[in-house]
Amino acid sequence: MKVLIVDDEKMIRDVLREYVEFEGNEAYEAADGLQAVRMCKDNDYDIILMDVMMPGLDGFSAVKEIRKFKDIPVIMLSARGEEYDKLFGFEVGADDYVTKPFSPKEVMARIAAVTKRHRAGTAAARVTYKFEGLEIDMQGRNVFVDGEKLELTPKEYELLFYLVKNNGIALSREKLLSDVWGFDFYGDDRTVDTHIKMLRSSLGEYRKFIVTLRGMGYKFEA
């Protein structure tokens, strides 16, 4: 597995490189966001460990640029642990968010979890669902409302796909956090509510398919 480590602190890059290579993976380094974007244009990586605060081009901006031309899983690394920063990271395309100081062993565990989910999604058979004017192409990551293609954030896609695949099944906020985000978001289920609100806004009249289960969570019902 090829892992791109992006951080302006050499000491952090060295520690992560040691753990990445110890587990038999290939480690590559970038000292800032601009270098990371250039490297991703010229090379393929299985996952990116992306620091947030860097000179030149910050991690959030780098992820947005990379997402324009490649779908590579990203784990954000940041000393900023506020909920707003985490939500913004997910909105720009991050798959996970680790707050500094972190345990390298925890980072490796998260790498394993994120890459497993990403590969499972890539290997899934092409399935298209159609509910009235709402059309969902799972493998192509395309969603159409009355023939118009929507531009959703990566996490909105994942949340919608998960809801659709569990059509008619009641899903608690904790279940959604566990299966869509892949980790315990410090017990804060407002993350789910925020993304559901964003998703409903994008779906227009077809927001009706996402049903709120008071005191529990949500379900897709069509």
N, CA and C atoms as a LAMMPS dump frame, in Angstrom:
ITEM: TIMESTEP
0
ITEM: NUMBER OF ATOMS
666
ITEM: BOX BOUNDS ff ff ff
-5.0000000000000000e+02 5.0000000000000000e+02
-5.0000000000000000e+02 5.0000000000000000e+02
-5.0000000000000000e+02 5.0000000000000000e+02
ITEM: ATOMS id mol type element x y z
1 1 1 N 0.844 -1.196 0
2 1 2 C 0 0 0
3 1 3 C 0.879 1.246 0
4 2 1 N 0.519 2.235 -0.813
5 2 2 C 1.275 3.484 -0.903
6 2 3 C 0.592 4.565 -0.058
7 3 1 N 1.338 5.095 0.898
8 3 2 C 0.804 6.092 1.818
9 3 3 C 1.546 7.411 1.626
10 4 1 N 0.806 8.489 1.343
11 4 2 C 1.402 9.815 1.206
12 4 3 C 1.221 10.567 2.525
13 5 1 N 2.333 10.957 3.15
14 5 2 C 2.316 11.675 4.423
15 5 3 C 2.58 13.151 4.146
16 6 1 N 1.621 14.008 4.489
17 6 2 C 1.736 15.443 4.196
18 6 3 C 1.735 16.221 5.508
19 7 1 N 2.867 16.798 5.85
20 7 2 C 2.989 17.575 7.089
21 7 3 C 4.221 18.459 6.993
22 8 1 N 4.117 19.697 7.464
23 8 2 C 5.273 20.581 7.381
24 8 3 C 6.289 20.321 8.502
25 9 1 N 5.937 19.472 9.473
26 9 2 C 6.866 19.112 10.542
27 9 3 C 7.566 17.801 10.203
28 10 1 N 8.874 17.867 9.972
29 10 2 C 9.636 16.687 9.573
30 10 3 C 9.581 15.592 10.634
31 11 1 N 9.577 15.976 11.895
32 11 2 C 9.554 14.979 12.961
33 11 3 C 8.301 14.112 12.88
34 12 1 N 7.16 14.748 12.595
35 12 2 C 5.911 13.99 12.472
36 12 3 C 5.964 13.085 11.25
37 13 1 N 6.496 13.599 10.142
38 13 2 C 6.621 12.768 8.94
39 13 3 C 7.512 11.558 9.22
40 14 1 N 8.605 11.775 9.947
41 14 2 C 9.538 10.681 10.24
42 14 3 C 8.882 9.603 11.102
43 15 1 N 8.111 10.014 12.109
44 15 2 C 7.444 9.048 12.992
45 15 3 C 6.418 8.232 12.207
46 16 1 N 5.604 8.919 11.403
47 16 2 C 4.583 8.208 10.626
48 16 3 C 5.219 7.298 9.58
49 17 1 N 6.276 7.774 8.94
50 17 2 C 6.979 6.947 7.953
51 17 3 C 7.468 5.644 8.596
52 18 1 N 8.008 5.75 9.798
53 18 2 C 8.534 4.563 10.486
54 18 3 C 7.439 3.53 10.71
55 19 1 N 6.281 3.988 11.158
56 19 2 C 5.182 3.053 11.414
57 19 3 C 4.597 2.503 10.117
58 20 1 N 4.466 3.355 9.124
59 20 2 C 3.914 2.921 7.833
60 20 3 C 4.802 1.852 7.21
61 21 1 N 6.101 2.087 7.2
62 21 2 C 7.025 1.125 6.592
63 21 3 C 7.182 -0.129 7.447
64 22 1 N 7.056 0.008 8.77
65 22 2 C 7.158 -1.155 9.648
66 22 3 C 6.085 -2.184 9.328
67 23 1 N 4.923 -1.713 8.878
68 23 2 C 3.83 -2.63 8.549
69 23 3 C 3.852 -3.057 7.082
70 24 1 N 4.984 -2.805 6.422
71 24 2 C 5.17 -3.316 5.066
72 24 3 C 4.617 -2.445 3.962
73 25 1 N 4.339 -1.177 4.273
74 25 2 C 3.802 -0.273 3.262
75 25 3 C 4.887 0.659 2.721
76 26 1 N 4.581 1.33 1.61
77 26 2 C 5.493 2.312 1.039
78 26 3 C 5.072 3.707 1.513
79 27 1 N 6.025 4.48 2.006
80 27 2 C 5.73 5.825 2.507
81 27 3 C 6.34 6.884 1.602
82 28 1 N 5.547 7.91 1.306
83 28 2 C 6.013 9.047 0.501
84 28 3 C 5.703 10.317 1.289
85 29 1 N 6.495 11.355 1.103
86 29 2 C 6.35 12.559 1.911
87 29 3 C 6.16 13.823 1.075
88 30 1 N 5.362 14.737 1.639
89 30 2 C 5.208 16.082 1.078
90 30 3 C 5.217 17.045 2.253
91 31 1 N 5.903 18.179 2.093
92 31 2 C 6.056 19.133 3.19
93 31 3 C 4.972 20.199 3.226
94 32 1 N 4.13 20.248 2.192
95 32 2 C 3.04 21.228 2.182
96 32 3 C 1.954 20.785 1.21
97 33 1 N 0.84 21.516 1.221
98 33 2 C -0.297 21.15 0.393
99 33 3 C -0.032 21.22 -1.092
100 34 1 N 0.708 22.225 -1.525
101 34 2 C 1.002 22.369 -2.958
102 34 3 C 1.8 21.18 -3.475
103 35 1 N 2.801 20.77 -2.713
104 35 2 C 3.6 19.618 -3.112
105 35 3 C 2.74 18.361 -3.156
106 36 1 N 1.82 18.227 -2.214
107 36 2 C 0.932 17.068 -2.184
108 36 3 C 0.048 17.013 -3.428
109 37 1 N -0.5 18.164 -3.823
110 37 2 C -1.359 18.216 -5.014
111 37 3 C -0.571 17.808 -6.252
112 38 1 N 0.647 18.335 -6.382
113 38 2 C 1.48 17.992 -7.54
114 38 3 C 1.801 16.499 -7.555
115 39 1 N 2.123 15.945 -6.4
116 39 2 C 2.466 14.518 -6.33
117 39 3 C 1.268 13.645 -6.685
118 40 1 N 0.079 14.049 -6.262
119 40 2 C -1.125 13.263 -6.559
120 40 3 C -1.494 13.324 -8.035
121 41 1 N -1.139 14.419 -8.702
122 41 2 C -1.398 14.507 -10.141
123 41 3 C -0.513 13.538 -10.916
124 42 1 N 0.695 13.327 -10.424
125 42 2 C 1.669 12.503 -11.148
126 42 3 C 1.728 11.056 -10.671
127 43 1 N 1.144 10.77 -9.496
128 43 2 C 1.259 9.426 -8.928
129 43 3 C -0.055 8.981 -8.307
130 44 1 N -0.161 7.683 -8.079
131 44 2 C -1.34 7.12 -7.415
132 44 3 C -0.955 6.671 -6.01
133 45 1 N -1.823 6.978 -5.052
134 45 2 C -1.605 6.568 -3.666
135 45 3 C -2.863 5.874 -3.155
136 46 1 N -2.687 5.016 -2.167
137 46 2 C -3.832 4.307 -1.602
138 46 3 C -4.517 5.116 -0.515
139 47 1 N -3.752 5.992 0.146
140 47 2 C -4.329 6.829 1.19
141 47 3 C -3.39 8.004 1.47
142 48 1 N -3.971 9.113 1.965
143 48 2 C -3.185 10.301 2.293
144 48 3 C -3.398 10.662 3.756
145 49 1 N -2.302 10.929 4.46
146 49 2 C -2.367 11.488 5.81
147 49 3 C -2.065 12.976 5.647
148 50 1 N -3.061 13.825 5.867
149 50 2 C -2.949 15.236 5.516
150 50 3 C -3.048 16.148 6.742
151 51 1 N -1.958 16.88 7.033
152 51 2 C -1.993 17.875 8.098
153 51 3 C -2.886 19.035 7.65
154 52 1 N -3.466 19.75 8.617
155 52 2 C -4.351 20.863 8.276
156 52 3 C -3.582 22.171 8.145
157 53 1 N -2.846 22.541 9.191
158 53 2 C -2.168 23.836 9.215
159 53 3 C -0.78 23.728 8.58
160 54 1 N -0.656 24.222 7.345
161 54 2 C 0.62 24.195 6.636
162 54 3 C 0.788 25.491 5.852
163 55 1 N 2.02 25.929 5.642
164 55 2 C 2.252 27.147 4.851
165 55 3 C 1.947 26.91 3.375
166 56 1 N 1.657 27.971 2.668
167 56 2 C 1.408 27.843 1.231
168 56 3 C -0.017 27.457 0.925
169 57 1 N -0.321 26.197 1.116
170 57 2 C -1.671 25.674 0.867
171 57 3 C -2.036 24.766 2.034
172 58 1 N -3.086 25.13 2.765
173 58 2 C -3.455 24.331 3.938
174 58 3 C -4.062 22.994 3.522
175 59 1 N -4.199 22.106 4.491
176 59 2 C -4.683 20.754 4.207
177 59 3 C -6.09 20.699 3.645
178 60 1 N -6.999 21.534 4.171
179 60 2 C -8.374 21.548 3.663
180 60 3 C -8.39 21.91 2.176
181 61 1 N -7.651 22.954 1.817
182 61 2 C -7.61 23.403 0.424
183 61 3 C -6.957 22.348 -0.469
184 62 1 N -5.93 21.691 0.048
185 62 2 C -5.252 20.643 -0.728
186 62 3 C -6.193 19.485 -1.019
187 63 1 N -6.996 19.093 -0.028
188 63 2 C -7.953 17.997 -0.236
189 63 3 C -8.974 18.373 -1.3
190 64 1 N -9.472 19.615 -1.255
191 64 2 C -10.442 20.07 -2.259
192 64 3 C -9.851 20.002 -3.658
193 65 1 N -8.584 20.385 -3.802
194 65 2 C -7.936 20.333 -5.109
195 65 3 C -7.754 18.896 -5.574
196 66 1 N -7.296 18.021 -4.694
197 66 2 C -7.053 16.619 -5.056
198 66 3 C -8.359 15.937 -5.451
199 67 1 N -9.439 16.266 -4.757
200 67 2 C -10.735 15.648 -5.044
201 67 3 C -11.248 16 -6.448
202 68 1 N -10.696 17.047 -7.041
203 68 2 C -11.134 17.443 -8.384
204 68 3 C -10.671 16.456 -9.445
205 69 1 N -9.59 15.718 -9.164
206 69 2 C -9.073 14.822 -10.198
207 69 3 C -8.803 13.395 -9.726
208 70 1 N -8.836 13.133 -8.418
209 70 2 C -8.623 11.765 -7.942
210 70 3 C -9.436 11.482 -6.687
211 71 1 N -9.868 10.23 -6.568
212 71 2 C -10.627 9.801 -5.399
213 71 3 C -9.706 8.963 -4.522
214 72 1 N -8.928 9.627 -3.68
215 72 2 C -7.993 8.955 -2.783
216 72 3 C -8.474 9.181 -1.355
217 73 1 N -8.592 8.132 -0.541
218 73 2 C -9.004 8.32 0.85
219 73 3 C -8.038 9.252 1.585
220 74 1 N -8.589 10.104 2.458
221 74 2 C -7.772 11.079 3.188
222 74 3 C -8.098 11.045 4.675
223 75 1 N -7.055 11.006 5.49
224 75 2 C -7.205 11.156 6.94
225 75 3 C -6.551 12.476 7.319
226 76 1 N -7.325 13.399 7.886
227 76 2 C -6.797 14.684 8.295
228 76 3 C -6.097 14.561 9.648
229 77 1 N -4.987 15.27 9.801
230 77 2 C -4.247 15.313 11.059
231 77 3 C -4.202 16.771 11.505
232 78 1 N -4.685 17.059 12.714
233 78 2 C -4.73 18.465 13.117
234 78 3 C -4.716 18.646 14.621
235 79 1 N -4.097 19.739 15.058
236 79 2 C -4.124 20.114 16.468
237 79 3 C -5.444 20.8 16.801
238 80 1 N -6.209 21.15 15.764
239 80 2 C -7.502 21.809 15.949
240 80 3 C -8.587 20.746 16.055
241 81 1 N -9.105 20.576 17.27
242 81 2 C -10.07 19.5 17.49
243 81 3 C -11.504 19.954 17.649
244 82 1 N -11.788 21.225 17.347
245 82 2 C -13.152 21.712 17.477
246 82 3 C -14.078 21.017 16.476
247 83 1 N -15.342 20.895 16.859
248 83 2 C -16.313 20.215 15.998
249 83 3 C -16.386 20.884 14.627
250 84 1 N -16.329 22.227 14.594
251 84 2 C -16.431 22.938 13.325
252 84 3 C -15.339 22.489 12.372
253 85 1 N -14.105 22.361 12.873
254 85 2 C -12.988 21.956 12.019
255 85 3 C -13.197 20.546 11.479
256 86 1 N -13.693 19.65 12.34
257 86 2 C -13.922 18.269 11.908
258 86 3 C -15.013 18.211 10.835
259 87 1 N -16.104 18.923 11.075
260 87 2 C -17.189 18.933 10.09
261 87 3 C -16.72 19.513 8.76
262 88 1 N -15.927 20.582 8.834
263 88 2 C -15.429 21.184 7.598
264 88 3 C -14.518 20.211 6.864
265 89 1 N -13.706 19.47 7.625
266 89 2 C -12.843 18.464 7.007
267 89 3 C -13.644 17.42 6.251
268 90 1 N -14.734 16.954 6.852
269 90 2 C -15.575 15.962 6.172
270 90 3 C -16.253 16.56 4.948
271 91 1 N -16.65 17.822 5.042
272 91 2 C -17.343 18.465 3.927
273 91 3 C -16.443 18.642 2.706
274 92 1 N -15.141 18.871 2.93
275 92 2 C -14.24 19.048 1.782
276 92 3 C -13.765 17.71 1.22
277 93 1 N -14.086 16.603 1.909
278 93 2 C -13.752 15.308 1.338
279 93 3 C -12.927 14.375 2.186
280 94 1 N -12.621 14.746 3.434
281 94 2 C -11.837 13.857 4.297
282 94 3 C -12.665 12.642 4.693
283 95 1 N -11.998 11.519 4.881
284 95 2 C -12.665 10.289 5.293
285 95 3 C -12.575 10.06 6.797
286 96 1 N -11.61 10.699 7.431
287 96 2 C -11.421 10.545 8.872
288 96 3 C -10.649 11.765 9.37
289 97 1 N -10.666 11.975 10.68
290 97 2 C -10.041 13.167 11.269
291 97 3 C -9.406 12.765 12.588
292 98 1 N -8.087 12.943 12.713
293 98 2 C -7.357 12.578 13.924
294 98 3 C -6.767 13.842 14.543
295 99 1 N -7.006 14.023 15.84
296 99 2 C -6.523 15.21 16.532
297 99 3 C -5.137 14.973 17.139
298 100 1 N -4.241 15.938 16.934
299 100 2 C -2.909 15.891 17.534
300 100 3 C -2.997 16.338 18.997
301 101 1 N -2.131 15.785 19.884
302 101 2 C -1.166 14.71 19.624
303 101 3 C -1.891 13.372 19.484
304 102 1 N -1.386 12.538 18.592
305 102 2 C -2.049 11.268 18.329
306 102 3 C -1.092 10.106 18.566
307 103 1 N -1.682 8.931 18.685
308 103 2 C -0.896 7.704 18.787
309 103 3 C -0.659 7.169 17.382
310 104 1 N 0.59 6.942 16.978
311 104 2 C 0.846 6.376 15.646
312 104 3 C 0.116 5.052 15.428
313 105 1 N -0.041 4.283 16.495
314 105 2 C -0.754 3.004 16.37
315 105 3 C -2.228 3.249 16.032
316 106 1 N -2.805 4.297 16.63
317 106 2 C -4.192 4.642 16.31
318 106 3 C -4.309 5.066 14.854
319 107 1 N -3.341 5.849 14.381
320 107 2 C -3.363 6.284 12.982
321 107 3 C -3.31 5.077 12.053
322 108 1 N -2.478 4.102 12.367
323 108 2 C -2.378 2.903 11.533
324 108 3 C -3.693 2.126 11.534
325 109 1 N -4.354 2.076 12.698
326 109 2 C -5.642 1.378 12.769
327 109 3 C -6.685 2.085 11.912
328 110 1 N -6.63 3.403 11.917
329 110 2 C -7.586 4.163 11.108
330 110 3 C -7.284 4.034 9.619
331 111 1 N -6.013 3.951 9.276
332 111 2 C -5.644 3.705 7.88
333 111 3 C -6.262 2.4 7.405
334 112 1 N -6.137 1.364 8.228
335 112 2 C -6.685 0.051 7.87
336 112 3 C -8.2 0.116 7.687
337 113 1 N -8.889 0.826 8.599
338 113 2 C -10.347 0.915 8.524
339 113 3 C -10.805 1.704 7.301
340 114 1 N -10.152 2.83 7.038
341 114 2 C -10.553 3.686 5.908
342 114 3 C -10.293 2.995 4.567
343 115 1 N -9.123 2.377 4.417
344 115 2 C -8.811 1.718 3.141
345 115 3 C -9.715 0.511 2.908
346 116 1 N -10.092 -0.169 3.984
347 116 2 C -11.003 -1.311 3.851
348 116 3 C -12.356 -0.86 3.323
349 117 1 N -12.888 0.233 3.895
350 117 2 C -14.176 0.749 3.432
351 117 3 C -14.094 1.233 1.996
352 118 1 N -12.985 1.895 1.668
353 118 2 C -12.831 2.446 0.314
354 118 3 C -12.767 1.323 -0.718
355 119 1 N -12.01 0.278 -0.42
356 119 2 C -11.895 -0.843 -1.361
357 119 3 C -13.219 -1.574 -1.523
358 120 1 N -13.958 -1.694 -0.423
359 120 2 C -15.259 -2.366 -0.495
360 120 3 C -16.208 -1.585 -1.387
361 121 1 N -16.148 -0.251 -1.289
362 121 2 C -17.007 0.579 -2.124
363 121 3 C -16.615 0.513 -3.585
364 122 1 N -15.3 0.48 -3.853
365 122 2 C -14.811 0.425 -5.223
366 122 3 C -15.159 -0.904 -5.885
367 123 1 N -15.119 -1.977 -5.088
368 123 2 C -15.364 -3.312 -5.632
369 123 3 C -16.845 -3.635 -5.803
370 124 1 N -17.699 -2.789 -5.248
371 124 2 C -19.137 -3.061 -5.312
372 124 3 C -19.634 -3.063 -6.755
373 125 1 N -20.573 -3.939 -7.011
374 125 2 C -21.153 -4.027 -8.355
375 125 3 C -21.936 -2.752 -8.655
376 126 1 N -21.995 -2.392 -9.938
377 126 2 C -22.707 -1.163 -10.311
378 126 3 C -24.199 -1.372 -10.125
379 127 1 N -24.767 -0.567 -9.267
380 127 2 C -26.183 -0.661 -8.965
381 127 3 C -26.79 0.731 -9.073
382 128 1 N -27.898 0.84 -9.772
383 128 2 C -28.595 2.121 -9.895
384 128 3 C -29.986 1.987 -9.28
385 129 1 N -30.313 2.907 -8.4
386 129 2 C -31.63 2.927 -7.773
387 129 3 C -32.414 4.12 -8.331
388 130 1 N -33.724 3.926 -8.482
389 130 2 C -34.566 5.019 -8.98
390 130 3 C -35.823 5.092 -8.13
391 131 1 N -36.056 6.251 -7.528
392 131 2 C -37.237 6.485 -6.706
393 131 3 C -37.893 7.767 -7.23
394 132 1 N -38.941 7.575 -8.036
395 132 2 C -39.597 8.706 -8.701
396 132 3 C -38.531 9.464 -9.512
397 133 1 N -38.315 10.762 -9.225
398 133 2 C -37.329 11.521 -10
399 133 3 C -35.935 11.504 -9.413
400 134 1 N -35.73 10.678 -8.385
401 134 2 C -34.414 10.567 -7.754
402 134 3 C -33.707 9.319 -8.266
403 135 1 N -32.541 9.508 -8.907
404 135 2 C -31.775 8.387 -9.458
405 135 3 C -30.39 8.363 -8.823
406 136 1 N -29.984 7.181 -8.348
407 136 2 C -28.732 7.043 -7.611
408 136 3 C -27.882 5.942 -8.219
409 137 1 N -26.701 6.325 -8.734
410 137 2 C -25.739 5.395 -9.309
411 137 3 C -24.63 5.208 -8.281
412 138 1 N -24.637 4.055 -7.607
413 138 2 C -23.704 3.814 -6.505
414 138 3 C -22.24 3.848 -6.942
415 139 1 N -21.89 3.018 -7.903
416 139 2 C -20.482 2.897 -8.284
417 139 3 C -19.965 4.171 -8.953
418 140 1 N -20.811 4.777 -9.761
419 140 2 C -20.393 5.997 -10.442
420 140 3 C -20.448 7.218 -9.546
421 141 1 N -20.992 7.051 -8.337
422 141 2 C -21.154 8.157 -7.382
423 141 3 C -21.874 9.333 -8.035
424 142 1 N -22.977 9.004 -8.708
425 142 2 C -23.785 10.03 -9.36
426 142 3 C -25.187 10.019 -8.772
427 143 1 N -25.701 11.196 -8.504
428 143 2 C -27.069 11.336 -8.008
429 143 3 C -27.768 12.371 -8.877
430 144 1 N -28.944 12.006 -9.375
431 144 2 C -29.699 12.903 -10.256
432 144 3 C -31.065 13.199 -9.648
433 145 1 N -31.477 14.447 -9.712
434 145 2 C -32.812 14.856 -9.288
435 145 3 C -33.525 15.42 -10.505
436 146 1 N -34.527 14.696 -10.966
437 146 2 C -35.271 15.085 -12.176
438 146 3 C -34.322 15.33 -13.35
439 147 1 N -33.335 14.466 -13.483
440 147 2 C -32.402 14.542 -14.604
441 147 3 C -31.213 15.454 -14.392
442 148 1 N -31.223 16.248 -13.322
443 148 2 C -30.116 17.172 -13.034
444 148 3 C -29.146 16.519 -12.053
445 149 1 N -27.863 16.499 -12.432
446 149 2 C -26.858 15.879 -11.569
447 149 3 C -26.558 16.769 -10.378
448 150 1 N -26.539 16.16 -9.182
449 150 2 C -26.217 16.898 -7.972
450 150 3 C -24.714 16.858 -7.708
451 151 1 N -24.199 17.897 -7.08
452 151 2 C -22.81 17.926 -6.631
453 151 3 C -22.828 17.852 -5.11
454 152 1 N -22.633 16.654 -4.587
455 152 2 C -22.663 16.435 -3.149
456 152 3 C -21.234 16.334 -2.6
457 153 1 N -21.093 16.537 -1.311
458 153 2 C -19.79 16.307 -0.684
459 153 3 C -19.58 14.795 -0.578
460 154 1 N -18.331 14.332 -0.467
461 154 2 C -18.071 12.888 -0.335
462 154 3 C -18.862 12.237 0.797
463 155 1 N -18.978 12.915 1.926
464 155 2 C -19.696 12.321 3.048
465 155 3 C -21.195 12.305 2.797
466 156 1 N -21.731 13.269 2.063
467 156 2 C -23.143 13.237 1.697
468 156 3 C -23.432 12.038 0.804
469 157 1 N -22.519 11.768 -0.161
470 157 2 C -22.687 10.585 -1.014
471 157 3 C -22.743 9.321 -0.162
472 158 1 N -21.778 9.171 0.724
473 158 2 C -21.693 7.963 1.539
474 158 3 C -22.928 7.799 2.418
475 159 1 N -23.379 8.906 3.003
476 159 2 C -24.556 8.848 3.87
477 159 3 C -25.798 8.464 3.078
478 160 1 N -25.99 9.081 1.914
479 160 2 C -27.156 8.754 1.085
480 160 3 C -27.106 7.305 0.625
481 161 1 N -25.952 6.852 0.161
482 161 2 C -25.825 5.474 -0.315
483 161 3 C -26.134 4.486 0.807
484 162 1 N -25.645 4.792 2.008
485 162 2 C -25.888 3.887 3.133
486 162 3 C -27.37 3.836 3.478
487 163 1 N -28.019 4.996 3.485
488 163 2 C -29.453 5.036 3.767
489 163 3 C -30.239 4.248 2.733
490 164 1 N -29.881 4.442 1.453
491 164 2 C -30.597 3.765 0.368
492 164 3 C -30.407 2.247 0.439
493 165 1 N -29.182 1.814 0.705
494 165 2 C -28.92 0.374 0.796
495 165 3 C -29.669 -0.263 1.964
496 166 1 N -30.059 0.567 2.937
497 166 2 C -30.827 0.073 4.081
498 166 3 C -32.252 0.605 4.04
499 167 1 N -32.79 0.707 2.833
500 167 2 C -34.143 1.221 2.609
501 167 3 C -35.15 0.52 3.531
502 168 1 N -35.896 1.352 4.283
503 168 2 C -36.922 0.805 5.155
504 168 3 C -36.441 0.379 6.529
505 169 1 N -35.14 0.466 6.77
506 169 2 C -34.573 0.028 8.054
507 169 3 C -34.302 1.242 8.944
508 170 1 N -34.763 1.189 10.18
509 170 2 C -34.52 2.271 11.137
510 170 3 C -33.056 2.258 11.554
511 171 1 N -32.401 3.408 11.453
512 171 2 C -30.975 3.516 11.76
513 171 3 C -30.747 4.579 12.83
514 172 1 N -30.139 4.184 13.924
515 172 2 C -29.853 5.142 14.986
516 172 3 C -28.697 6.039 14.567
517 173 1 N -28.567 7.181 15.231
518 173 2 C -27.443 8.069 14.952
519 173 3 C -26.119 7.362 15.236
520 174 1 N -26.089 6.568 16.301
521 174 2 C -24.867 5.845 16.652
522 174 3 C -24.491 4.851 15.556
523 175 1 N -25.499 4.194 14.976
524 175 2 C -25.245 3.234 13.892
525 175 3 C -24.703 3.957 12.664
526 176 1 N -25.261 5.093 12.341
527 176 2 C -24.793 5.869 11.192
528 176 3 C -23.368 6.357 11.413
529 177 1 N -23.069 6.84 12.621
530 177 2 C -21.709 7.28 12.922
531 177 3 C -20.721 6.135 12.763
532 178 1 N -21.093 4.975 13.283
533 178 2 C -20.202 3.816 13.248
534 178 3 C -19.96 3.322 11.826
535 179 1 N -21.027 3.23 11.027
536 179 2 C -20.903 2.604 9.705
537 179 3 C -20.534 3.576 8.584
538 180 1 N -20.913 4.841 8.707
539 180 2 C -20.597 5.806 7.657
540 180 3 C -19.291 6.535 7.948
541 181 1 N -19.123 6.942 9.201
542 181 2 C -17.877 7.642 9.564
543 181 3 C -16.785 6.652 9.973
544 182 1 N -17.188 5.503 10.476
545 182 2 C -16.224 4.444 10.77
546 182 3 C -15.499 4.583 12.089
547 183 1 N -15.928 5.488 12.93
548 183 2 C -15.304 5.634 14.244
549 183 3 C -16.243 6.404 15.151
550 184 1 N -15.951 6.362 16.453
551 184 2 C -16.766 7.063 17.438
552 184 3 C -16.413 8.542 17.426
553 185 1 N -17.349 9.37 16.967
554 185 2 C -17.094 10.813 16.847
555 185 3 C -17.302 11.477 18.204
556 186 1 N -16.586 10.993 19.184
557 186 2 C -16.613 11.546 20.538
558 186 3 C -18.041 11.654 21.073
559 187 1 N -18.891 10.739 20.647
560 187 2 C -20.252 10.686 21.156
561 187 3 C -21.152 11.815 20.693
562 188 1 N -20.722 12.613 19.749
563 188 2 C -21.493 13.774 19.309
564 188 3 C -22.29 13.434 18.065
565 189 1 N -23.577 13.131 18.237
566 189 2 C -24.401 12.719 17.093
567 189 3 C -24.927 13.905 16.292
568 190 1 N -24.544 15.145 16.675
569 190 2 C -24.953 16.303 15.868
570 190 3 C -24.305 16.26 14.481
571 191 1 N -23.204 15.52 14.378
572 191 2 C -22.556 15.343 13.075
573 191 3 C -23.55 14.743 12.079
574 192 1 N -24.281 13.728 12.499
575 192 2 C -25.268 13.079 11.629
576 192 3 C -26.37 14.061 11.27
577 193 1 N -26.897 14.768 12.268
578 193 2 C -27.988 15.716 12.014
579 193 3 C -27.577 16.796 11.01
580 194 1 N -26.344 17.289 11.158
581 194 2 C -25.858 18.329 10.251
582 194 3 C -25.799 17.823 8.819
583 195 1 N -25.274 16.615 8.615
584 195 2 C -25.151 16.07 7.269
585 195 3 C -26.511 15.685 6.673
586 196 1 N -27.426 15.232 7.515
587 196 2 C -28.781 14.943 7.041
588 196 3 C -29.438 16.23 6.551
589 197 1 N -29.258 17.317 7.29
590 197 2 C -29.824 18.607 6.889
591 197 3 C -29.263 19.047 5.54
592 198 1 N -27.949 18.911 5.359
593 198 2 C -27.319 19.278 4.092
594 198 3 C -27.841 18.411 2.954
595 199 1 N -27.966 17.107 3.217
596 199 2 C -28.419 16.166 2.193
597 199 3 C -29.859 16.46 1.792
598 200 1 N -30.704 16.707 2.756
599 200 2 C -32.102 17.021 2.454
600 200 3 C -32.199 18.276 1.592
601 201 1 N -31.39 19.263 1.91
602 201 2 C -31.402 20.501 1.134
603 201 3 C -31.056 20.229 -0.324
604 202 1 N -30.105 19.329 -0.557
605 202 2 C -29.685 19.002 -1.921
606 202 3 C -30.748 18.21 -2.68
607 203 1 N -31.51 17.384 -1.967
608 203 2 C -32.482 16.501 -2.625
609 203 3 C -33.791 17.196 -2.997
610 204 1 N -34.002 18.408 -2.514
611 204 2 C -35.224 19.121 -2.877
612 204 3 C -36.472 18.385 -2.422
613 205 1 N -37.435 18.217 -3.32
614 205 2 C -38.693 17.585 -2.927
615 205 3 C -38.517 16.125 -2.521
616 206 1 N -37.418 15.503 -2.945
617 206 2 C -37.204 14.092 -2.613
618 206 3 C -36.573 13.908 -1.233
619 207 1 N -36.447 15.017 -0.509
620 207 2 C -36.045 14.935 0.896
621 207 3 C -37.059 14.117 1.685
622 208 1 N -38.278 14 1.12
623 208 2 C -39.348 13.268 1.802
624 208 3 C -38.978 11.818 2.056
625 209 1 N -38.003 11.287 1.272
626 209 2 C -37.61 9.889 1.443
627 209 3 C -36.766 9.668 2.701
628 210 1 N -36.182 10.732 3.244
629 210 2 C -35.387 10.603 4.468
630 210 3 C -36.274 10.971 5.644
631 211 1 N -36.66 9.97 6.394
632 211 2 C -37.637 10.135 7.481
633 211 3 C -36.912 10.243 8.827
634 212 1 N -37.306 11.232 9.615
635 212 2 C -36.75 11.392 10.957
636 212 3 C -37.485 10.495 11.938
637 213 1 N -36.739 9.75 12.717
638 213 2 C -37.308 8.906 13.762
639 213 3 C -37.024 9.602 15.085
640 214 1 N -38.013 10.259 15.613
641 214 2 C -37.829 11.109 16.782
642 214 3 C -37.171 10.366 17.944
643 215 1 N -36.103 10.96 18.465
644 215 2 C -35.426 10.367 19.609
645 215 3 C -34.499 9.214 19.266
646 216 1 N -34.406 8.866 17.947
647 216 2 C -33.582 7.716 17.577
648 216 3 C -32.61 8.032 16.458
649 217 1 N -33.155 8.329 15.275
650 217 2 C -32.282 8.538 14.133
651 217 3 C -33.075 8.787 12.858
652 218 1 N -32.758 8.009 11.81
653 218 2 C -33.381 8.247 10.499
654 218 3 C -33.558 6.924 9.757
655 219 1 N -34.368 6.996 8.703
656 219 2 C -34.444 5.877 7.768
657 219 3 C -34.827 6.399 6.397
658 220 1 N -34.382 5.702 5.369
659 220 2 C -34.775 6.011 3.997
660 220 3 C -35.981 5.152 3.687
661 221 1 N -37.068 5.791 3.258
662 221 2 C -38.314 5.058 3.031
663 221 3 C -38.884 5.466 1.689
664 222 1 N -38.781 4.552 0.706
665 222 2 C -39.29 4.831 -0.628
666 222 3 C -39.836 3.547 -1.244
